[in-house]
C-alpha cells in the first residue's frame, strides 16, 4: 500500500485513511466492529471483580479510573491497521456477498483474536493492579488484580472466538486449558513479546478443538 499520491506525485502524500480507502478498506466500519468487540469484552471482564465491593462496576467513572483511555484507543487503531493490511495482502473479502464496502472483512476468529491479544499485551491498558495498594485486604481473591491485563486479553479472545462447551454455552478460552497451560499463557502475555503468528496458531487449535467447531 503506497502513501504517495500517484496522480500528483509532487503533492501531499495520502494519509493512512486515504490510502486504505483507496485500496477498498472501509476503515470506519472495521474500527466500529472492533470497538463493539472490545466494549462487549470489557463488560464481561467486569464480572471477575464483582466480589470486590469497593469497585463500583456500574459507575461511569469505573472505566475512566481503571483503564488508560488513550491506550484503549491505540489498541483499537493498531488492531484495525493490522486487520486492514492483513486482509489486503491476503485478498480476504468482505462479509456476505461480493465486496460490499459497508461490510467488515470476513476475518477468521483466531486471526482477529491474535491481533487483539497482541496489542492488549503490548499496551497494557488496565490499571486495576493499582487496586492492590489500596484494597488488598478487602478483596477475596486479590490475585486477579495482578494479571488484570492478561485476564482482559482472555475475555477479548473469548468474545471473538465464541468457544462453546458440549451444551452450547460460551466459555472462556481458559476453560479449555490445563492449569499449567493457562499459567504459561498468562506469563507469556505478561512478560514476553507476543507475536500474532504464535497467538494465531494457539487460538486456531482452540477454535477447532471446541465441541461446536467439531460438530
N, C-alpha and C positions, 0 to 999 in steps of 0.2 A: 504494500500500500504506500503510494508516494504522497508526500505532503506538499509537493510543488504543484503549481497551477500550470497544467500542460498547455492551456490556451494562451496564457500570458506568463511566460517563464520569468519575466522581469518584475512581475507584480508580487504582492504579498503572498507568502505560501498559504496553502489551505490550512485551516485549523484542523485539529483532530476530528471534531464532529463533522466538519465539511468533508473531510477525506473519507470518513466512514460512510456518510450518506451517499457520497459519490459511488462507493462500492456496493451500495444496496443495503446497508445496515440502517435499520431504524433504531438509533441509539436510545431514544426516549422509551420506546416500547420495551426494549431489553432491560433498561435500567429500572423501569417500573416493575417488571417481573421480579427482579432481584430484590427490590425494596419490599415487595409483598412477602417474599420468602423469608427475608431477614426479620421482618416485623412479626410474622407468624411464629418463627423460631424463638424470638425473644419473649413473646407472650407465653410460650410453653416453658421456656427456660426459667421463668419466674416461679413456677410451681416447685422447683427444687428448694426454694428458700421460704416456703410457706410457714414452716415451723419457727422461723426467726421473727418473732412478733415485732421487734423494733424496726423491721423493714416494712414500710408502708408500700406494698407492691402495687396497690391500685392508685397511688398518688401520682399525679402528672410529674411530680418532681423526682420520682424514682429513677427514671432513665436519665434525667438531667444530672442527677447526683452521682450515679454509679456507672454511667457509660461516658466515654470520651467521644463527644459527638463528631468532632472532625475526623476521628479515626474511623468511626462507623461510616461516614461519608466516603473516606478514602478506600475502605473495603469495597463499598458498592461500585465506586468508579473503577477500581482495579479489577474486580471480578468482571464487570461489563466490558472493559477493554480486552481482557483475556479471552472472553467468550467471543467477542466480535472478531478478533484476529484468528482465533482457532477455527471458527465456522467459515470465515472467508478462505482461509488457507486450505481447509479440508472440504470445501464446497458443500457444507451442510445446509440443507434447505430450511425454509420456514415451516412452522407448524401448519397442518392442514394441506389443502390442495394448492399446487402452484408455489409461487414465491411471494405471497402477499406481504406487502411492506408493513402492514398493520399487525403482523404476527411476530412473535418471538421465534428464535431459532429452535428447531427440533433437536435439542441437545440431549444426550443421554443423561439420566440422573447421576451416574457415577462421575461423569465429566464435570457437570455443574457443581456437584458436591466437592470435588477435588479442588476446583478453583476457589470456592468459598472458604474451605478449611485452610487452604494455603495462606490466604490473606488475613483470616482471623488470627492464625498463629503468628503471622508477621506483625500485624498492627496491635494486637492485644488490646481491644477497646474497653474491656470491662475492668472497673476499679473496685469490684467487690472485695478484693483482698484487703483494701483499706479497712474494711469492717472488722478484720481480725484484731486491730489495735484498740478498737472502741468497745466491742461487744463480745469478746472472745469467751466470756463466762456466761453468756446468755443464749447461746445457740447450741442445740443438742448435737449438732454434727458440724463442728467448726471446720473440719477438713474440706468441706465442699467449697469454702471460700478460697482455699489455697490454689485451687485449679479452676477458678471461675471461667477464664477464657477458654480453657480446654473443654469444659462442660458446655459452654455456649457453642463451640465448634461441633460438638457431638449432636446437640439439638438441631443445629442448622443442617448438618448432613442427614440426620434422621428425617427432618421435614422434607428435604429434597428427595431422598431415596424412597420414602414411604414403605419401608420394610414391614412385613406382616408376619404374625405367627400363624399356627395352624387354624385358628379361629377367624382369621382375617383382621385381627386387631393390629393397628400400627404400633410398632415397638421401636425403642431407641436402638441404634446400632450396637450400643454397649451390651445389649441383651444377647447378642449373637457372638460375644467374645468370652473367652475364659478370663478369670481374674488376672493371670499373668499377661495375657494379650492386651487387656484393657489398660493395665498399669504401664505396659511398654508403649502403647499408643499415646497415652497422656504424656508420658515422658518425652517422646519424640516431638510432640506438638509444643511442649513447654520449653525444651532445652536444645532442640536441634532445628536446623533449617529444613522446612517441609517442602518437598518438590511435588508438583502436581502429578507427575507421571507415576511416582510411587503411590501417592494417595489414590489415583485413579485405579491402579491395579488392586489396591486394598478394597476400595469401595465396589469395584466390579465383582470381586469374589463374594462380597457380602450380598450384593444385589442378586446374583444368580444362585446363592445358597439359601435365599429366603424361600419358604414354602410357597408363597404367592407367585414367585418367579418360576418355580419348577412346575406349577400346575398348568 
